[in-house]
Amino acid sequence: QAQLVESGGGLVQPGGSLRLSCAASGSIFSINAMGWYRQAPGKQRELVASITVKGSTNYADSVKGRFTISRDNAKNTLNLQMNSLKPEDTAVYYCNVLLFLRAWGQGTQVTVSS
């Protein structure tokens, strides 16, 4: 059984919005800070946003003010609301534990293009 399953990606025009979701196993979600990561072609995977169990958030400078990370502890879901999308946001987006990473899921492709 997959422990981390991302969804919600797609093709969007610059300036548009997408909302990504991550379904996680309760065994890892309930006690861990979580993060959204992304990997663009030819680039290293980077941490985009993180959130603690209590809801404290942090963002990479590149997405600050445009992305919002949230979590629903009751549903074991992690979300990423992405607004004002730019072509440079194009990447495969993954969710995972913030520290002591688990196996990566398949990710969800986000493509920002006209």
C-alpha positions, 0 to 999 in steps of 0.5 A: 500500500502506498504511504504517500499519494499525491494528486491535483496536478495539471496544466495551468496558464501563468497566473492561474491556480492549482490545489494539490493534495497528499493522502498519507498513512495515519501512522506517519501523518499524525505525528510528523511535520510534513512538507511539499517538495518539487523537482523540475527538469534538470534541477535538484529536488527542493523543499517548497513548504512545510507544516508542523503537526500544530500548524506552524508553516514555512516556505521557500522564498521562491513561493512565499506569498503565493503558496499556502500549505495546510493539513487536515489531521483528522483526514490525514491529508496535506494540501498545497494551494498554489496561486499566481503560478509561474512557468518556473513552478513547473515541476513534479510535486511530492509530499513527504515527512519533513525529516527522516524521509520515507519512500517517495510517492509518484508525485503529481506533475504541475505544468505552467504554460501558455 
